[in-house]
Amino acid sequence: MEAYLDNSATTPVSEGVSRIVMKAMTEDFGNPSSKHLKGVEAERLVRRAREQIASTLHAAPEEIYFTSGGTESNNWALIGAALANRRAGNHIITTAVEHAAVLQPLSFLEEMGFRVTHLGVDRHGRIDPADLQKALCEETILVSVMYVNNEIGTLEPVGEAGAIIAAWNREKRKEVLFHVDAIQAYGKYRITPKKQGIDLMSVSGHKIHAPKGSGFLYIRQKTKIRPLVLGGGQQGGMRSGTDNVPGAAGLGEAAKEAYTDFDRKVEGMRALRSRLIEGLKELEGTYLVTDEDGSRSAPHIVNCAFSGVRAEVLLHALEEKGIYVSSGSACSSNKKIPVSPVLEEIHLPKDLLESAVRFSFSDRTTMEEIDYALNALGDLLPVLRRYHRR
């Protein structure tokens, strides 16, 4: 048997997505900027994808811009917004547990003279909205808060943050922008940027059964942001370069699929989460890192530390049984498992920092896979702990 429990790293492309991607590569393969029929057919695929995504957000199609993925979307949102609004101030607020695709662009902006405040978090990795309120100042131009933490599944108070920023803007007659990295949240939550006060939102395709190298950035209309990719003027001059028609078409189809029969899918993932958590708690020497409260944590991520066992050793032992999990962020692991800054920030006990493993599901994950993984852990952990003591 095989159990793929690393869906936060990437997901398999769905059958429906693969069909439309293949069609875009082999039939509607024209350049969407071309004026002939092949170009028109390709452009139609891109337009339909934009409409499919916009409908899931109750947004306008013109607010959706295709990118190469979440990292590009985050870079564009942060750097583009900071540069476009520099005259209004140089202060940016974020959290201490963001993905590297947010933290590194912000470090780049610091080198350019911007000042960045990193909000601290509680033991589950959640910010206190009151800290955001205190951090806002006359020089603030941008706030960036992730929707769901990619390592431990924490649901950040995005709605409260958006309301605080909106109230600040009204009171001070300012335009502090609110960016949300929704890469682990899109497809798992119903997100309405306008109602939640979100100006910029990043999404990656390969987390929702779309191809790798696909993603989008939601940009609320009239938001001041500079393009970072210049050239042929595609996407209204905001993101130049020949449109990735297969990627866009696949992402649009994946977005539609993610929000079809949505409640059933999410409840299914929550059931898997509950079963895994209960099973983990029955194993000796486990420390649940993820918030057990399902209302405060994502339906598809569980992080657990196993005392006396290094994560790297456990990953390979599980792999030999056809069970695939991860430690930390796949984007930054580079095959070698480092100590996670997120786990350090939530003050995970030092003896557990190298023992935390992330399990993550999709709507395709089965209860049999969860049970298989739990049984394997029950067999492996005592053996690995004896080996560790030697």
C-alpha positions in Angstrom: 0.0 0.0 0.0 1.0 3.6 -0.5 0.0 6.7 1.5 0.8 10.1 0.1 0.5 12.5 3.0 2.6 15.4 1.6 -0.1 17.4 -0.2 1.1 20.7 1.3 4.3 20.2 -0.7 2.5 19.4 -3.9 -0.6 17.5 -5.2 -1.1 15.3 -8.2 -2.7 16.9 -11.2 -6.4 15.9 -11.5 -7.8 14.1 -14.5 -9.9 17.0 -15.5 -7.0 19.4 -15.2 -4.6 17.1 -17.2 -7.2 16.9 -20.0 -7.5 20.6 -20.4 -3.7 21.1 -20.1 -3.1 18.5 -22.8 -5.7 20.2 -25.0 -3.9 23.5 -24.5 -0.6 22.0 -25.5 -1.7 20.0 -28.5 -4.8 21.6 -29.9 -5.2 25.2 -28.7 -1.5 25.8 -28.7 -1.5 29.2 -30.4 0.1 32.3 -28.8 -2.9 34.1 -27.2 -1.4 37.4 -28.4 -1.7 36.3 -32.1 -4.7 37.6 -34.1 -5.4 34.4 -36.0 -7.8 31.7 -35.0 -5.2 29.6 -33.1 -4.4 32.7 -31.0 -8.0 33.4 -30.4 -8.7 29.9 -29.2 -5.7 30.1 -26.8 -6.8 33.5 -25.5 -10.3 32.1 -24.9 -8.8 29.4 -22.6 -6.9 32.0 -20.6 -10.0 34.2 -20.4 -12.2 31.3 -19.2 -9.6 30.4 -16.6 -9.5 34.0 -15.3 -13.3 33.9 -15.0 -13.3 30.5 -13.2 -10.9 31.7 -10.6 -12.6 35.1 -10.1 -15.9 33.4 -9.5 -14.5 31.5 -6.6 -13.4 34.8 -4.9 -16.5 36.8 -5.9 -14.0 39.1 -7.7 -13.8 40.6 -11.1 -11.8 38.7 -13.8 -9.7 41.8 -14.3 -8.4 41.4 -10.7 -6.7 38.0 -11.5 -3.2 38.0 -12.9 -1.5 34.7 -13.8 2.0 34.1 -12.5 4.5 31.2 -12.4 3.4 30.3 -8.8 3.2 31.4 -5.2 6.8 32.6 -4.9 6.4 35.0 -7.9 3.0 36.2 -6.6 4.5 37.0 -3.2 7.5 38.7 -4.6 5.3 40.8 -6.9 2.8 41.7 -4.2 5.4 42.8 -1.7 8.1 44.5 -3.9 5.6 45.9 -6.4 3.4 47.4 -3.7 6.3 48.7 -1.6 7.9 50.5 -4.6 4.6 51.9 -5.8 3.7 53.4 -2.4 7.1 54.5 -1.2 6.2 58.1 -1.2 3.6 57.4 1.4 5.9 55.7 3.8 8.5 53.0 4.2 7.1 50.8 7.0 5.9 47.2 6.4 4.4 44.8 8.9 4.5 41.0 8.7 4.6 38.0 11.0 7.6 36.1 12.3 6.3 32.8 10.8 5.9 33.7 7.2 7.1 31.5 4.3 10.6 32.3 2.9 8.8 33.6 -0.2 7.6 36.5 1.9 10.5 36.9 4.4 13.2 37.1 1.7 11.5 39.7 -0.5 11.0 41.7 2.7 14.7 41.4 3.5 15.5 42.7 0.1 13.2 45.7 0.8 15.0 46.3 4.0 18.3 46.5 2.0 16.5 49.2 -0.1 15.7 51.3 3.1 12.3 50.0 4.1 11.6 49.2 7.7 10.0 45.8 8.5 8.2 44.9 11.8 7.8 41.1 12.5 4.9 40.4 14.8 5.4 37.7 17.3 3.2 34.6 17.7 1.8 32.4 20.4 2.7 28.8 20.9 0.5 27.7 18.0 2.0 30.3 15.6 -0.9 32.8 15.8 -0.5 36.6 15.9 -2.5 38.7 18.3 -4.5 41.3 16.3 -3.8 43.8 19.1 -0.1 43.6 18.2 -0.9 44.6 14.7 -3.0 47.5 15.9 0.0 48.7 18.0 2.5 48.3 15.1 0.6 50.5 12.7 2.0 53.9 12.3 2.0 56.9 10.0 4.8 55.4 7.9 3.0 52.0 7.4 2.2 51.3 3.8 1.8 47.5 3.7 0.8 44.6 5.9 1.4 40.9 5.0 -0.1 38.1 6.9 -0.4 34.5 5.8 -3.8 32.8 5.8 -2.6 29.3 6.9 0.8 28.4 8.1 2.4 26.0 5.7 4.2 24.0 8.4 1.9 23.7 11.3 -1.5 24.6 9.8 -2.3 27.6 12.0 -5.2 29.7 10.8 -4.2 33.4 11.2 -6.8 36.0 12.1 -7.0 37.4 8.6 -10.5 38.8 8.9 -9.6 40.6 12.1 -6.4 42.0 10.6 -8.3 43.2 7.5 -10.8 45.0 9.7 -8.1 46.7 11.8 -6.4 47.9 8.6 -9.6 49.2 7.1 -10.5 51.1 10.3 -7.0 52.6 10.4 -7.3 53.7 6.8 -10.6 55.4 7.5 -9.4 57.1 10.6 -6.1 58.3 9.3 -7.2 58.7 5.7 -4.4 56.4 4.6 -4.2 53.5 2.2 -2.3 50.8 4.0 -2.4 47.7 1.7 -3.2 44.3 3.0 -1.4 41.3 1.4 -2.3 37.7 2.2 -0.3 34.6 1.3 -3.2 32.2 0.7 -1.2 29.4 -0.8 -2.2 26.8 1.8 -5.7 28.3 2.3 -7.1 28.6 -1.2 -9.3 25.6 -2.0 -9.7 24.9 1.8 -11.6 28.0 2.8 -14.2 30.2 1.1 -12.2 33.5 0.6 -13.8 36.8 -0.3 -11.1 39.4 -0.6 -13.3 42.4 -0.7 -15.3 41.4 2.4 -12.1 40.5 4.3 -10.3 43.7 3.4 -7.6 41.9 1.2 -6.0 44.0 -1.4 -3.4 41.5 -2.7 -3.6 37.7 -2.5 -1.1 35.0 -3.6 -2.1 31.5 -4.7 -0.1 28.6 -6.1 -1.6 26.0 -8.6 0.2 22.9 -7.6 -1.3 22.9 -4.1 -4.8 22.4 -5.6 -4.1 19.7 -8.3 -3.0 22.2 -11.0 0.4 22.0 -12.8 3.6 23.2 -11.1 4.6 26.6 -12.5 1.1 28.0 -12.3 -0.3 30.5 -9.9 -2.1 33.9 -9.6 -2.0 37.2 -7.8 -5.3 38.8 -6.9 -5.0 42.6 -7.1 -7.9 44.6 -6.0 -8.9 47.2 -8.6 -7.2 50.6 -8.1 -4.5 49.1 -5.9 -1.2 50.8 -6.5 1.4 48.2 -7.5 4.3 48.2 -9.9 4.9 45.4 -12.4 8.1 43.5 -12.0 8.2 41.7 -15.3 8.4 44.1 -18.2 8.3 43.5 -21.9 5.5 42.7 -24.3 2.7 44.2 -22.3 0.7 41.1 -21.7 -1.9 41.0 -18.9 -2.6 44.7 -19.3 1.1 45.5 -19.0 1.1 44.3 -15.4 2.9 41.0 -16.1 4.6 40.7 -19.4 5.6 37.5 -21.1 3.8 35.1 -23.4 0.9 33.7 -21.4 1.4 30.2 -20.0 -1.9 28.9 -21.6 -1.7 25.3 -20.3 -0.8 26.5 -16.8 -3.6 29.1 -16.8 -6.2 26.7 -18.2 -5.2 24.0 -15.8 -5.3 26.4 -12.8 -8.8 27.6 -13.8 -10.1 24.1 -14.0 -8.5 23.2 -10.7 -10.1 26.2 -9.0 -13.5 25.2 -10.4 -13.0 21.6 -9.1 -11.8 22.8 -5.7 -14.9 24.7 -5.0 -17.3 22.1 -6.5 -18.9 20.1 -3.7 -16.7 22.2 -1.4 -18.3 21.5 2.0 -18.1 17.7 1.6 -14.5 17.8 0.6 -13.5 20.0 3.5 -15.5 17.9 6.0 -13.7 14.8 4.6 -10.3 16.4 5.3 -11.4 17.4 8.8 -12.4 13.8 9.5 -9.0 12.6 8.3 -7.3 15.2 10.5 -9.3 14.1 13.6 -8.5 10.5 13.0 -4.8 11.2 12.6 -4.7 13.4 15.7 -6.5 10.8 17.9 -4.2 8.1 16.6 -1.0 10.1 17.2 -2.1 10.9 20.7 -2.3 7.2 21.4 1.4 6.7 20.5 4.1 7.1 23.1 6.3 10.1 23.1 4.3 12.3 20.7 3.9 16.1 20.9 1.2 17.6 18.8 2.5 20.9 17.4 -0.7 21.7 15.4 -3.5 23.4 17.4 -5.9 20.6 18.2 -8.9 23.1 17.9 -10.1 22.5 14.4 -11.6 26.0 14.2 -8.2 27.5 14.6 -6.2 25.3 12.3 -6.5 24.2 8.7 -8.4 21.0 7.8 -5.4 19.4 5.9 -2.3 19.9 8.0 -1.1 18.1 11.1 2.4 18.6 12.6 3.6 16.3 15.3 7.0 15.8 17.0 8.2 12.4 18.0 10.6 12.5 21.0 13.8 10.5 20.6 13.5 10.2 16.8 15.0 12.6 14.3 12.6 13.6 11.6 15.0 12.8 8.8 15.3 9.2 10.0 11.6 8.8 10.5 10.9 10.2 7.0 13.1 7.6 5.3 11.7 4.8 7.5 8.2 5.7 6.5 9.3 6.1 2.8 10.4 2.5 2.8 6.8 1.5 3.7 5.4 3.7 0.9 4.4 6.5 3.2 5.3 10.1 2.2 5.4 12.9 4.7 7.7 15.9 5.2 9.4 18.1 7.7 9.1 21.9 7.4 8.7 23.6 4.1 9.5 21.6 0.9 10.4 24.9 -0.8 13.3 25.5 1.7 14.4 22.0 2.7 16.7 21.4 -0.3 16.6 17.7 0.5 18.4 18.3 3.8 16.2 18.9 6.8 17.1 22.1 8.7 15.8 23.3 12.0 12.5 25.2 11.2 12.4 28.9 12.1 8.7 28.5 12.6 9.2 25.8 15.2 11.8 28.0 16.9 9.5 30.9 16.9 6.7 29.0 18.7 9.3 27.8 21.3 9.0 24.1 20.6 11.2 22.4 23.2 14.8 22.1 21.9 14.8 18.4 22.1 11.9 18.2 19.7 13.1 20.8 17.1 14.6 18.1 14.8 11.7 15.6 15.5 8.7 17.4 13.9 6.9 15.9 10.9 4.2 17.4 8.8 1.3 15.2 7.5 -0.9 16.9 4.9 -4.0 15.7 3.0 -6.1 16.5 0.0 -9.7 15.6 -0.8 -8.4 12.4 -2.4 -6.7 11.2 0.8 -8.4 8.1 2.3 -9.0 7.0 5.8 -7.2 3.8 4.9 -4.0 5.8 4.2 -4.3 7.5 7.6 -4.7 4.1 9.4 -1.8 2.6 7.4 0.4 5.5 8.5 -0.6 5.2 12.1 0.0 1.5 12.2 3.4 2.0 10.6 4.3 4.6 13.1 3.3 2.3 15.9 5.7 -0.3 14.6 8.6 2.0 13.7 8.9 4.4 16.6 10.0 1.9 19.3 12.6 0.5 16.9 13.9 3.9 15.9 14.1 5.0 19.5 16.2 2.0 20.5 18.5 2.8 17.6 18.7 6.5 18.6 19.8 5.6 22.1 22.7 3.7 20.8 
